[in-house]
Amino acid sequence: MEKTLHVELKENRYPIIVGAGNITRIGECLKSLSKSTKMLIVTDTSVHQHYAPMILWSLKHADFDAALMEVPVGESSKSLEQFARIQDRLIEHQLDRSSLLIALGGGVVGDLTGFAAAVYMRGIDYIQIPTTLQAQVDASVGGKTAINHVKGKNLIGAFHQPKLVLIDVDTLNTLPQRDLRAGLIEVIKMGVIRDEYLFEMVEENLDGILDLDTETLIEMIARACANKADIVAKDERESNLRVVLNYGHTFGHALETLTHYDELRHGEAVSIGMNCAARLAVNLGMFSEFDYERQRKLLDQAKLPVTFPSSFTPKAICDAMSYDKKALDGKLRLILPAHIGEVVIRDDVTDTEIIEAISQCY
């Protein structure tokens, strides 16, 4: 079973292939895609042991000259230091403007590698081979690339679309359960912002998803990606519609910044942020208690966190949100739910209202 869909952009059209076992065919896939035989694979020290050897074998048998480099596991790798290491390796391996970068790993590797591709020689092609659920349904699709700054997450970046997103659900077999659950938040988020059927799919098939049922995963991931692809096609550079994808992220990114990116998985921080955003929406009279409880129940069943760490005050969290890159003219743009399947963008919420909602989520 395999599903192929496309991100339809004005200047680019690229496929998203969702299947099982397709990672072993990467060499064949790239024959018609790559203009050069030279390429560099960027992965992390954890993913390397599981998948790098088979990808190198596939590329070698397709007559590609592929080099490989590793970055440390974790959000700390989205740094200027690791970005510079990739640039050094690109130069050492003599990649040119027709060469290709391959991001093999989760969202950190994808964001870092994509940004490196965006600026090397003013931009070279890259592909995404996401190996975590979070990356498969969200980070690998849409061309948002970035590294972090001490003041905030993803503050240094560029829009740079991949040439291909190759998703192999079998890679989830080596994913820790905590990371699988953290990645599921992006599917639940997509359900809340625009696809109630997808939300219901997770509600009704949670056990099968967590047990890694292949057909369920392919169906769910393909539907989540189709939603993301549609949004990206309509608003590639996040001028309006695409900002809805940040539901829960403004609160979550603030929490990640305060914890220095090393205490929570990204999806765990977003889960807390979604719960708080929903609570705020209830306070503002725009979201029902019933839908709030429905979302919270699903987060609880998925064993995702919904409360802020007691070590940070509501004001500290609110202050950290002020660095959010989605702010315009000093005003935060918050994505708040109207009901399951629809959200609205609000830029008129006061700090007092935000702090009140945060204080209710401990």
C-alpha positions in Angstrom: 0.0 0.0 0.0 1.4 3.4 -1.0 -0.1 6.8 -1.5 1.4 9.7 -3.5 0.2 13.2 -3.3 1.7 16.5 -4.4 2.3 20.0 -3.1 1.1 22.3 -5.8 3.0 25.5 -5.9 3.2 28.3 -8.5 6.9 27.7 -9.1 7.4 24.2 -7.8 5.4 20.9 -7.7 6.8 18.1 -5.6 5.6 14.7 -4.5 5.0 13.3 -1.1 5.3 9.5 -1.2 3.8 7.6 1.8 4.4 3.9 2.1 6.1 1.0 3.9 9.7 -0.2 3.0 10.2 2.5 0.3 13.3 3.9 1.9 15.3 1.1 0.3 14.4 2.4 -3.1 15.8 5.9 -2.7 18.5 5.4 -5.3 16.0 4.5 -7.9 13.7 7.4 -6.9 16.5 9.9 -7.3 17.6 8.8 -10.8 15.0 11.0 -12.5 15.3 13.8 -9.9 18.9 14.6 -9.3 20.9 16.6 -11.8 24.2 15.4 -10.2 25.7 12.3 -8.9 27.1 14.1 -5.8 25.1 14.4 -2.7 25.4 14.7 1.1 23.3 12.9 3.6 22.8 14.7 7.0 21.4 12.5 9.8 21.8 12.3 13.5 23.7 9.8 15.6 20.6 7.8 16.5 19.0 7.5 13.0 22.4 6.7 11.4 22.7 3.2 12.9 19.2 2.2 11.7 18.9 3.6 8.2 22.1 5.2 6.9 23.7 2.0 5.7 20.7 0.9 3.6 20.4 4.3 2.0 24.1 4.5 1.2 23.8 1.0 -0.3 20.8 2.0 -2.4 22.5 5.2 -3.6 25.8 3.5 -4.4 24.0 0.9 -6.6 22.3 3.7 -8.4 25.8 5.2 -9.2 25.5 8.2 -6.8 28.5 9.6 -5.0 27.1 10.1 -1.5 28.9 11.4 1.6 27.4 11.2 5.1 27.6 13.3 8.2 26.1 13.1 11.6 24.8 15.8 14.0 24.0 15.2 17.7 20.5 14.1 18.6 18.2 16.8 19.9 17.0 20.4 19.4 20.4 21.8 20.3 21.6 20.8 16.9 19.5 23.5 15.3 22.4 25.8 15.9 24.9 28.1 14.0 27.6 25.6 15.0 26.0 22.6 13.3 24.9 24.8 10.3 28.5 25.8 9.8 29.6 22.1 10.0 27.3 21.2 7.2 28.6 24.1 5.1 32.1 22.9 5.7 31.3 19.4 4.6 29.5 20.6 1.5 32.6 22.5 0.5 34.9 19.6 1.4 32.9 17.2 -0.7 32.8 19.7 -3.6 29.1 19.9 -4.0 28.0 22.4 -6.6 24.7 24.1 -7.5 23.4 20.9 -9.2 24.1 18.7 -6.2 21.7 17.4 -3.6 21.3 17.4 0.1 19.3 14.6 1.9 17.8 15.2 5.3 17.5 11.8 7.0 15.9 12.1 10.4 13.3 14.0 12.4 12.3 17.6 12.4 15.6 18.9 13.8 17.6 17.3 11.0 15.1 18.4 8.4 15.0 22.0 9.5 18.8 22.2 9.8 19.5 20.5 6.5 16.9 22.5 4.6 18.3 25.7 5.9 21.8 24.6 4.9 20.5 23.8 1.4 18.7 27.2 1.2 21.9 29.2 1.6 24.7 27.0 0.1 25.6 28.6 -3.2 22.4 30.7 -2.8 20.3 27.5 -2.8 20.6 23.9 -3.8 18.1 21.1 -4.0 17.3 18.9 -1.1 14.9 16.0 -0.2 13.3 15.0 3.0 13.3 11.4 4.4 11.5 12.0 7.7 11.9 9.2 10.3 9.7 10.5 13.1 5.9 10.9 13.0 6.2 14.7 13.8 8.5 15.2 10.8 6.4 13.0 8.5 3.1 14.8 9.1 4.4 18.3 9.6 8.1 19.4 9.5 9.1 17.7 6.3 6.3 19.3 4.2 6.1 22.9 3.3 9.7 24.2 3.0 10.0 26.0 6.3 13.7 25.6 7.4 15.4 27.2 10.4 17.8 27.1 13.3 17.3 28.4 16.7 18.5 31.5 18.6 18.9 31.8 22.3 16.0 34.3 22.3 13.6 32.1 20.4 12.9 29.0 18.3 13.3 29.1 14.5 14.2 32.8 14.4 16.9 32.3 11.8 15.6 30.5 8.7 14.3 30.6 5.1 11.5 29.2 3.0 13.1 26.5 0.7 10.9 23.7 -0.7 12.2 20.2 -1.0 12.2 18.3 -4.3 10.7 15.2 -2.7 9.3 14.0 0.6 9.8 10.2 1.0 7.9 8.8 4.0 8.5 5.2 5.1 6.2 4.3 8.0 8.5 1.4 8.8 11.0 3.9 10.2 8.5 4.4 13.1 9.3 0.9 14.3 12.6 2.2 15.9 11.0 5.4 17.2 10.7 5.6 21.0 7.1 5.5 22.2 7.5 9.0 23.8 8.5 10.4 20.4 5.7 8.7 18.6 3.2 10.2 21.0 4.8 13.6 20.7 4.6 13.4 17.0 0.9 12.5 17.1 0.2 16.0 18.4 0.7 17.4 14.9 -2.0 15.1 13.5 -4.4 16.1 16.3 -3.6 19.8 15.7 -4.4 19.4 12.0 -7.7 17.8 13.0 -8.6 20.7 15.3 -7.7 23.5 12.8 -9.4 22.1 9.7 -10.3 18.4 9.5 -12.7 17.0 12.1 -12.7 13.7 10.2 -8.9 13.4 10.9 -9.5 14.2 14.5 -12.1 11.5 14.7 -9.7 9.1 13.0 -7.3 9.5 15.8 -10.0 9.2 18.4 -11.3 6.0 16.9 -7.9 4.4 16.0 -5.6 5.6 18.7 -4.6 2.0 19.8 -3.9 1.0 16.3 -1.8 4.1 15.6 0.3 3.6 18.8 0.7 -0.1 17.9 2.0 1.0 14.5 -0.6 -0.7 12.3 0.8 -0.1 8.8 -2.4 0.7 6.9 -3.8 3.0 9.6 -0.5 4.9 9.7 -0.4 5.3 5.9 -4.0 6.5 5.8 -3.5 8.9 8.7 -0.2 10.3 7.6 -1.4 10.8 4.0 -4.5 12.6 5.1 -2.5 14.9 7.4 0.0 15.6 4.7 -2.8 16.3 2.2 -4.1 19.0 4.5 -0.7 20.5 5.0 0.0 20.4 1.3 -3.3 22.3 0.6 -2.5 25.0 3.1 1.1 25.4 1.8 -0.1 25.6 -1.8 -2.5 28.4 -0.9 0.0 30.3 1.3 3.6 29.2 0.7 5.2 32.0 2.7 2.9 32.2 5.7 1.3 35.6 4.8 -2.1 34.6 6.2 -3.7 31.2 6.0 -0.6 29.1 6.8 -0.2 30.8 10.2 -3.1 28.6 11.4 -0.6 25.7 11.5 0.8 27.4 14.5 -2.1 26.4 16.7 -0.6 25.8 20.2 2.9 26.7 19.0 3.1 30.2 20.3 2.7 28.9 23.9 4.7 25.8 23.1 7.7 27.7 21.6 7.8 30.0 24.6 8.0 26.9 26.9 10.7 25.4 24.7 12.7 28.6 24.9 12.4 28.8 28.7 13.5 25.2 29.1 16.4 25.6 26.7 15.0 23.0 24.3 16.2 20.1 26.4 13.3 19.2 28.8 10.3 18.7 26.5 9.8 17.2 23.1 8.5 19.7 20.6 5.2 17.9 20.4 4.9 17.8 24.2 5.3 21.6 24.4 2.8 22.1 21.6 0.3 19.8 23.4 0.5 22.1 26.5 0.2 25.1 24.2 -2.9 23.6 22.5 -4.6 23.0 25.8 -3.8 26.6 26.9 -5.0 28.1 23.6 -8.2 26.1 23.9 -8.7 27.3 27.5 -8.2 30.9 26.4 -10.7 30.4 23.6 -13.3 29.1 26.1 -12.5 32.2 28.3 -13.2 34.5 25.3 -16.5 32.8 24.6 -15.5 31.4 21.2 -15.0 27.7 22.0 -17.3 25.4 23.9 -16.5 23.6 27.1 -17.6 20.4 25.3 -15.0 20.8 22.5 -12.4 21.8 25.0 -13.0 18.6 27.0 -13.0 16.6 23.8 -9.6 17.9 22.8 -8.2 17.5 26.4 -9.5 13.9 26.6 -7.7 12.9 23.4 -4.5 14.5 24.6 -4.8 12.6 27.9 -5.5 9.3 26.1 -2.4 9.9 24.0 -0.5 10.5 27.3 0.5 13.9 26.2 1.1 16.7 28.8 -1.5 19.5 29.1 -0.1 21.6 32.0 2.8 24.0 32.4 5.8 23.2 34.6 5.3 24.9 38.0 8.9 26.3 37.7 7.7 29.1 35.4 5.2 31.8 36.3 2.4 32.8 33.9 4.0 36.1 33.4 7.4 34.5 32.5 5.6 32.4 29.9 3.7 35.4 28.5 6.9 37.4 28.3 8.7 34.6 26.4 5.8 34.6 23.9 6.7 38.2 22.9 9.6 36.9 20.8 7.3 34.8 18.6 8.2 35.4 15.0 4.5 35.4 14.0 4.0 38.7 15.8 3.2 41.7 13.6 3.8 45.3 14.8 4.4 44.0 18.3 1.0 42.2 18.4 0.9 38.5 18.9 -1.2 36.6 16.4 -2.8 33.7 18.3 -4.5 30.8 16.6 -7.6 30.0 18.7 -10.3 27.3 18.0 -13.9 28.1 17.2 -14.8 24.4 17.2 -13.1 21.1 16.3 -12.2 21.6 12.6 -12.0 25.4 12.6 -9.7 28.0 14.1 -9.5 31.8 13.8 -6.5 34.2 14.0 -6.8 36.8 16.8 -4.4 39.7 17.4 -6.5 41.5 19.9 -6.0 39.3 23.0 -4.5 41.1 25.9 -1.6 40.0 28.1 -4.0 39.9 31.0 -6.2 37.4 29.2 -3.3 35.3 28.2 -1.8 35.2 31.7 -5.3 34.2 33.1 -5.5 31.3 30.7 -1.9 30.2 31.5 -2.7 30.3 35.2 -5.6 27.9 34.6 -3.2 25.4 33.0 -1.1 24.2 35.9 
